[in-house]
Amino acid sequence: MARHPFGGPWTQLKLSILRDYLNFFTKALKGKGFTLHYADAFAGTGHQSLKATKGQDPMFPIEDLDGSAQIALNIEPPFHKYHLNDLSNEHYNALNELVSKYPTRDCRVTRLDGNEFVKQFCQSLSSNDRAIVFIDPYSTELHWDTLKHVANSQRIDLWLLFPISALLRMTPNDPDRLDESWVRKIDLLLGTSEWKEALYKPKPTPIISDMFGEIEAPGMERLNVEEVAQFVRSRLGEEFAYVAKPATLYAKGTPLFLFMFAVSNRVRVAQALAERVSTHILRKYQRRR
Ligand SMILES: C[S@@+](CC[C@H](N)C(=O)[O-])C[C@H]1O[C@@H](n2cnc3c(N)ncnc32)[C@H](O)[C@@H]1O
């Protein structure tokens, strides 16, 4: 089996949230006449191999944990169709090996760029379909415009891992230190070239200013982490009917990712149910860091 060490303790937190929501989704929509799809754009291998840590006893057993694809395949009642995608050849092969162990599940494995996969998947849906799309990149591989396909479908609930640590790294506190080579990447990540105006604000004016000289303009500084997270949430809110307050995933106290949930369905009853359940699940796990 291909080893795939990634993530950290926050990974299992994220996957627990996903598992709870998948469980709810297939139960709630069972027998309602819909075809239920699970689409995983950055599916990995189906397993999270634990990383060996420095000084660890070499006899210490290293067990693989279930990754998103395996979790989804184990959901009961099952989805009608599984769409598993990963760009890595090794991971694509591992996914094929994984689905061969589930002969009763209807699975399609692809090796596309995640953005192209999501676009094609959204275009393939018809009115009777309902889906969950899980987008779980390592970092900044997802382009914001891809999310527009999900939002426009009006039949997909989205779980998205947003790399807030990468965004914070690319946008230093002092805007004069912005590295021009990151600009295009940030444009793609946020789907706008106007992020600089949104992410930077004037520094507070000092209470005691120089009484004898000219008062210098206070200059600009980047929003704090919570404000940046709020900006990302509001961007998603421009596309989707409902966006939950994200779960922030931390490593050693540092925010790494926002785990975000959004509903594309504009039907109020469907939205309200998804909102209630996702809020309950996110709150349950938000207390654990
Ligand atoms: C964080 S891992 C996914 C983990 C998986 N969701 C799980 O829970 O087991 C990210 C995956 O994205 C894949 N990947 C990286 N760039 C990609 C791209 N542009 N399109 C699709 N997959 C990509 C990597 O090969 C890797 O398997």
Ligand as a Chemical Component Dictionary entry (heavy atoms), coordinates in Angstrom:
data_LIG
# 
_chem_comp.id                   LIG 
_chem_comp.type                 NON-POLYMER 
_chem_comp.pdbx_formal_charge   0 
_chem_comp.three_letter_code    LIG 
# 
loop_
_chem_comp_atom.comp_id 
_chem_comp_atom.atom_id 
_chem_comp_atom.alt_atom_id 
_chem_comp_atom.type_symbol 
_chem_comp_atom.charge 
_chem_comp_atom.model_Cartn_x 
_chem_comp_atom.model_Cartn_y 
_chem_comp_atom.model_Cartn_z 
_chem_comp_atom.pdbx_ordinal 
LIG C1  C1  C 0  -3.979 16.729 1.945  1  
LIG S1  S1  S 1  -3.810 15.502 0.714  2  
LIG C2  C2  C 0  -5.432 14.835 0.630  3  
LIG C3  C3  C 0  -5.774 13.964 1.781  4  
LIG C4  C4  C 0  -7.095 13.242 1.648  5  
LIG N1  N1  N 0  -8.195 14.146 1.394  6  
LIG C5  C5  C 0  -7.383 12.417 2.881  7  
LIG O1  O1  O 0  -8.081 12.897 3.792  8  
LIG O2  O2  O -1 -6.921 11.288 2.934  9  
LIG C6  C6  C 0  -3.728 16.411 -0.779 10 
LIG C7  C7  C 0  -3.716 15.552 -2.024 11 
LIG O3  O3  O 0  -3.805 16.427 -3.162 12 
LIG C8  C8  C 0  -3.072 15.846 -4.224 13 
LIG N2  N2  N 0  -2.806 16.955 -5.168 14 
LIG C9  C9  C 0  -1.831 17.900 -5.108 15 
LIG N3  N3  N 0  -2.006 18.800 -6.098 16 
LIG C10 C10 C 0  -3.124 18.435 -6.775 17 
LIG C11 C11 C 0  -3.850 18.995 -7.849 18 
LIG N4  N4  N 0  -3.456 20.126 -8.448 19 
LIG N5  N5  N 0  -4.976 18.373 -8.263 20 
LIG C12 C12 C 0  -5.398 17.231 -7.657 21 
LIG N6  N6  N 0  -4.736 16.652 -6.629 22 
LIG C13 C13 C 0  -3.622 17.255 -6.188 23 
LIG C14 C14 C 0  -1.870 15.218 -3.571 24 
LIG O4  O4  O 0  -1.344 14.173 -4.386 25 
LIG C15 C15 C 0  -2.471 14.701 -2.248 26 
LIG O5  O5  O 0  -2.834 13.369 -2.369 27 
# 
loop_
_chem_comp_bond.comp_id 
_chem_comp_bond.atom_id_1 
_chem_comp_bond.atom_id_2 
_chem_comp_bond.value_order 
_chem_comp_bond.pdbx_ordinal 
LIG C1  S1  SING 1  
LIG S1  C2  SING 2  
LIG S1  C6  SING 3  
LIG C2  C3  SING 4  
LIG C3  C4  SING 5  
LIG C4  N1  SING 6  
LIG C4  C5  SING 7  
LIG C5  O1  DOUB 8  
LIG C5  O2  SING 9  
LIG C6  C7  SING 10 
LIG C7  O3  SING 11 
LIG C7  C15 SING 12 
LIG O3  C8  SING 13 
LIG C8  N2  SING 14 
LIG C8  C14 SING 15 
LIG N2  C9  SING 16 
LIG N2  C13 SING 17 
LIG C9  N3  DOUB 18 
LIG N3  C10 SING 19 
LIG C10 C11 SING 20 
LIG C10 C13 DOUB 21 
LIG C11 N4  SING 22 
LIG C11 N5  DOUB 23 
LIG N5  C12 SING 24 
LIG C12 N6  DOUB 25 
LIG N6  C13 SING 26 
LIG C14 O4  SING 27 
LIG C14 C15 SING 28 
LIG C15 O5  SING 29 
# 
